[in-house]
Amino acid sequence: MIRREPTYVVLGGGGFLGVNLCRRLASSGAQVRAFGRRCPFDLPGVEWRQGDFCDTAALASAIGSCETVFHLVHNYMPQSADLNMAEDIQQSVISSLALLEICRRLKVKRIVFVSSGGTVYGPTQHVPTPETASTDPISSYGISKLTIEKYLRLYEHHHGLSFRVLRTANLFGPFQLPGKKQGAIAALISCALRNQVFEIWGDGSAVRDYVYVDDVVDALLLAAEDESEERIFNIGSGEGHNLLQLITEIEANLGVRLAVRRAKGRAIDVPVSILAIERAATILGWTPKTPFAVGIKQTVEWWRSRRIERRVLWEDILATQAARHVDALT
C-alpha cells in the first residue's frame, strides 16, 4: 500500500483545540499531522511531530507536503503576555512571520489562524461585537493576535497566500486542562472535583461568550474550504454568561458547593465580551449547535469518565494550583 502524505497540519496539535481538531480530522479519514511540544492525550491516526514553534527547521519539516495549515499556537496567555511583551512578540509574532514565509515557500494553499474574539476588540460599545467593530485591544496578547492577522492579509496581498481568521470566543469542552491559566470552566471543574478554592479576579460579574469546542472545530473545517471574499469570522455563541453563572451551572452538574475567593480585578479585562456571529452564519453556514448547559454537562461527564496516565494527572494537580487564577479571555 502506498502511504499518503498528510494534507493537513495542525500547529499546536497537542493543545486543547488542537487535540479536538486532530481527532475530528483523523476520524473523518483525513491524513493529518500534528506539531507541538508535547501531547498528553492519544491521537489515533495522527502523525505526531514534536517540536518548538520557534524552530523554523522543525516547523518547515512538519509543514512539508501539507496543503492546509491550522495555526493554533500562541506561546503566552493574556496575563503572561503583558508581563513578557518583548518575548511574546518574538515567540508569537516573529515566529508567525517565519511561518508565513515557510508557507509561501512551500506553496501552502490555505492558513487558518485562530485569533481572539475576547481581546482584539477591547472595550466596545457594540455588544454583541461584529467583525466590523474597531479593534483597540488593551492587552499585549490582543495586540499580538491582531498583528498576526495583519501580516496574514499582507502575505495574501503580496504573495497570494490564502488565509482565514477565526476570532474565537472562550472555548470549553473535553480535553481542556487548566495548566495555562486559561479556561475558566476547566479550572472550575478541576477545583470542584479536588475540593480546592477557586480564586477569581474582580467580583465575578464580567460577562464572556463561551462556545463549545466541537462547534469551533466545525468552524475550522468550514473555514479551511471557504471560497468567499471574507477573511475574518467571529466564532462564539452570541450570548454571554458571567463567572457567577458558570459557578452555579457547574455546582448543579457536580452536586457540590465550590469554595470561591475573590482577588482584585485586572486592567487587561474588558467588562463584557460577546461576539456577533451573523457573518459566519451567512458566509460559512456555521452556527453553534451546542447550548451552553448541554456543553457544561458534556464537559463535566468527560472529566468524570476520563482515564489519563499518572504523569498527566500529576501535572494536572500541580497545574490546578496555578489555575486558581485563570484568564477569562481568549
N, C-alpha and C positions, 0 to 999 in steps of 0.2 A: 504494500500500500504506500502511495506517495504521501508524504507528510505535507500538509498545507501550512503555509506561513500565516501567522496571526494577521487579521485585518484591523483589529482594534488594539490600542494600548491604553491602559488606564494608569496615569501617573498619580501616585498616591493610592495605589490599589490595595494597600494594607490598612487604610483608614476606614472609618465608619461608612461613608458614602461609597468609597472605592470597593469595599467588600460586597456591599449590596449590588452595585453595578456589575462587578465581575461575575458574581453568581448568576445574575439575571442573563447576562450575555452568554455565559457558558451553557446555561440550561436551555437557551434557545438554539444551541448548536453552533453559535459563532465561535470563530477562532480568536481568542483573546489573550493578551499578555498583560501582566500586572507588574508595575515597577514601584519600589518603595524601600524604605529602610528595613521594615520588618512587617510581618503579618501574624497576628495572634490567632487567626482562625483558618480553618481549612478552605481552600479554594479549588474544589474539584473541577477538573477540566480546564484549568487556567495555567498558563505558563508563567511562572514567577521569576522575576529578575530582581535581585537585591541590589540596591544602590542608593546613592545620595543625589537629590535633585540638583545640587550644585556641581556635581561631577559631570562635565559635558561629555566625556568619552563614554561613560556608563549610560548616560541619557541617550546619546546617539545610537548606541548599540541596542537599547531597548526599543527605540522608535523604528529602527530599520525594518522595512517591509510592510509597515502598518500604514493604512490609508487614513484612519481616523484616530486622533489623539484627544483623549479626555484629560484635561488639565485640572486636577483636583488638589494640587499641592499649594500650601502656604505654611511656611515654617514657623510662623508666630501667630498667636491668638491676639484678640483685641487689646487686652491689658498688657501682655508681654511685648507687643509691638510698640506700644507707647513708651515702654521702658528701654527699648533697644531699637530706636528708629533707624540708625545707620545700618545695623545688621539686618533689620527687616528689609530695607531697600536692597541690600546686597544679596541676601539669600532668596528673596521673593521676586523683586522687580528685575534686578540684573540677571538672575538665573532664568527668569521667564523670557527676557530678551534673548539669551543664549538659546533657549528652547525654540523660539520663533525662527532664529537663524538656522538651527538644525532642521526644523520642519521645512523651511524654504529650500534648503539644500537637498533634502531627501524627497522633495515633491509630495509632501503630505497633502491630502485632499481637503481635510477639514480639521480644525481645532475647536473643541467645545470647552469653554472655560467657565468654571463655577466661581462667580463673583459673590458679592454680599449685598443682598437687599436690605439688610439691617443696618449697614454702616455707610454705604456710598452716598445716600441721600442726605444724611444728617438730620437735624431738626427741620421739620417741614410743616407747612400749613395745609398741604394736600394729603388727606388721610381718608381712604386708602391712597397710597402714593403710586402714581403711574410712572412709566419709564421716561416720560417727557418732563418730569419734575426736575428742578435744578439739583445739581449734585454738590453738596457742601459738607463733606464728611468732617466730623470732629474727633476722629481718631486716626492714628498713623495706619492702622490696619485698613480702614476705609480708603485712605489716600492711596495706599499700595494697590489695592484691588482696582480702584478706578484708573490708576496709571497703567496697569497691565491691559485693561480694556482699551485704553487709548492707543497703546502700542499694537494691539491686535488690529485695530482699524487702520493704523499706519502701514502695517505689513500687507494688509489686503490692498490698500491703495497703491503701494509701490510694487508689490510682487504678486498680487493676485492670490494670496494665501487666504482661503476661505475660513471664516470663523463664525461661531455663535457664542453669545454670552448669556448665561443664566444667572440672574440676580436672585439668589435663593433666600427664603426666609429661614427661620430657625428649624433645622431638621431634627427629627427624633425617630426612634424606632429600634428594631433589633440590631445587634452588633455595635451599638454605641456604648463605649466605655468612658467613664468620666475622668480620664487621665490627663486631659489637656486643658483643664479649667474652662471647658466649653461644653455646653449641653446640659441645660438645667434639669430636663426631665430624667436623663440618665443618672445625674448626680442625686436628684431627689429620691429616685427608686433605690439606688445603691445605699444611701444613708438610711432610708427607712428599713431596708432589709437587714442592715447591720446595727440598727439601734444607735445611730450616730447623729450628732447635732448637725443640722444644715444651716449654714450661715449665709445670709443674703445681704446684698448692698442696698441700702435705702429701705423704704417701708413696704416694698413688695407690690406697689401699685403700678409700676412701669408695665406697659402693655406691649406684647410682642405677638408676631404672627408665627404660628407653629404649623409645620407641614410634615406629613408622614413620609418616610424615606422611600417607600415603594412608589409614591406619586412623583417624587423627584427623579427617580430612575426612569419612569415613563417619559418625563420631560426631556431628560438627557438623550434618550434614544430618538425621540422625535426631532430634537434639535440637530442631531447628527445627520438627519436625512432632509431637513428643511431646505426648500428651494426658493423661499420668499425673498423679498428685498429687505426684510427686517433683520437686525443683528442682535438686539438685546431684548431679553424677555424676563419679566418678573415671574418668579415661581414661588407661590405661597398658598395659603388657604383663603386669603381675602378677609379674614376675621381675626380679631385679637383676643388674647387672654392675658391676664396679669399673673404674677407669680403666686399670689394667694389662691387664685382659682386652680392653678396647677397643683398646688399642695392639697387642696380639697379633693380634687379628682383622683390623685394618686393614693391618698389616705382611704378613699372609698373603695378603690380597687384592691388595696392590700389589706384593708381591715385593721389598720394601725393608726396611731397618732404620731406625727412626725415632730420631733423637737426642733425648733427654729430659733436662731439667734440673729439679731439684726446688727449690721455694721453701717458705717457712714456711706452714703451714696458716692458715685464716681462721676467725674467730669465728662468721661467718654460716653456715657449712657444717654441716649435720647429718651424722652418720656413715653413716646408712642411710636411704634413701627408696625404698620400694616400695609401690605402690598396690594395694589390693584393688579388683577390678573387677566383683564379682558383681552389684552393683546395675545397672550399665549392661547387663550380660548379661541380667538378668531383666526389666528395665523397657524398655530401648531395643531389646533384641535385638541388642546390639552385643558383639562380641568381636574382638580384634586378629587379623588374618588373616596378617600378615607376620612370620615368625620372625626373630629378631634377626640371624642370619647371612645370611639372604636380604636383609634390609633393608640391611645393610652392603654386600653385594655389589652391589645395585642402586644404592646411593648412589655407590660407587666408580665404577661404569660411567658414571653421569651425569657425574661430574667429568671422566672421561677423554674423553667424547664431546662435552662442551658447547662451543659456539662463541659467545662473548659479545663484543660490540663492545669496542673498545680502551679506551674510557674506564672501563668496568666492570672490565676486567682490571687497570688501574692502581689503581683503588680497592681491588680485592681484594688486590693485592700490598701496598699500604700498610696495609690493614686487618690483614693477617696479622701485621704487627709487633705490633699491639695484641692480636691473638688468641692469642699465645703463652701469655697468661694468659686462661683462659676460665672462665666460671661453669659449674659442673656442675649448676646449679639451673634450674628453670623456675618 
